[in-house]
Amino acid sequence: MSDFPLSAGGARRPLSGPRRALTAGALGVLGVVTALAATLPANAAASTLGAAAAQSGRYFGTAIAAGHLNDSTYVATWDREFNSVTAENEMKWGPIEPSRNSFNWSQADQIVNHAVGQGMKVRGHTLVWHAQLPSWINSGMSASDLRSAMTNHITQVMNHYKGKVFAWDVVNEAFNDGGAVGTLRDSIFTQKLGNGFIEEAFRAARAADPNVKLCYNDYNIDDANANKTRGVYNMVKDFKARGVPIDCVGLQSHFGNPPSNYQQNIAQFAALGVDVQITELDVGGSGSTQADAYRRVTQACMAVSRCTGITVWGITDKYSWRSGDTPLLFDGNYNKKQAYNSVLDALNAATPNTSPSPSATPTRSPSASPSASPSASPTRSPLPGGCSATIKTINSWGGGFQSEVTVQAGSSAVNGWTVKWTWPGGQSISSLWNGRQSVSGSSVTVTNESYNGSIAAGGSTTFGFTANGTAATPTATCTSP
Ligand code: G3I
């Protein structure tokens, strides 16, 4: 088996202090130190999970089941607290392609359209999984028939949700529980296509949509040293080495307690050059024990810059797939539990994330070849009552770059903002987060999302984007109504 840096090399240090110092230093060289460094710890505590996560450039999502959308408190809580969603069942192969090449989009569309209307992110779950398969996938199929059914399924579903889904669980739960490192679960896919079905699925997914994050998602890969984790780690490392497209690993995190090396585990995956997302979090228990476990999970994610978001597997205990364990953040009457408060506090305590990357990496990971020195656009003095915007290059690579834009309020609070700039040399945005863009030729206009339009006097918020072309830091203007 290939090498596996357990306690030795994989873990990254928590980033708060060192990263803050680095950021301040880089900006100081550019003469804009006071604009951002002074505001890093100054975010007012947000009062909802989504808004709190957004302060560090992350999302906080929930699984949603279409069957509960007639519960008005369920929908109101979703809208108020979360800025990302995963369909609990509606995008799975059986529900969405019940007959071959005949798709039933209605329930998944209900969830996705609502989310998009609310400015939320959408995680796609899941394209290839041994469970919840339609009955027409069966052992009578030949390998080539199954391969073409799989490719068609991936292509059609990804095309349907192109531009709406930011990350797909391309393959779900392919590894064995227990057993030797790297062994796969027996399924129709291994039987007909062999272990290479995972790679085939990821390649088909990249061909279907080059602009979406492609994730491998599994449970019981939370312990850095577990055999199952080691198998997934080795696969990701191998994929990266051979250029098989993979952008993220999803740690489902259904447990009663995070393992003590949970943060190390997140960090060792991130060190391979993939994002990590906590995708189906639910923690059995109650009271302070449960709250403490949730806090440790949240802190672990916040400590690793490539841990880009957390999704809990449902809103309320009453609809949880493991309701007997009362594993969620709201009780059966939608009261916030102690665990809710510990998560909110941990999200609010996070330092801004300098490298969230919700879109697919265009050709290779930006972190693989970071630009030598980040650059920033000239700072503009905030007008009294107005706002200013500064564009900073976070990363660049052949043919693309990633930027962060800091929007700062002047001497009065801002309620809604619009940032504009003009590209100097044909650049184009491939993906943008924490803002809404409209483009006209080389002119770009970005307005706030519902959750980050309000900035306290002197405070700031950020949005980010990846773009094609040569890294540029044009001067940006900011206006507020
Ligand atoms: O919709 C039908 C309904 O028409 C029928 O009358 C009823 C009878 O049993 O079944 C309903 O479907 C159920 C579906 O949930 C919707 O409620 C399925 O039986 C049931 O098996 C299915 O369970 C889902 C489970 O995945 C299937 O494996 C859970 O809701 C869902 O939370 C769970 O989610 C999985 C993730 O996708 C992957 N990781 C583990 C996670 C928890 O098991």
Residues whose N, C-alpha, C, O or C-beta is under 5 A from the ligand:
A	BS01	G3I	E88 N89 A131 W321
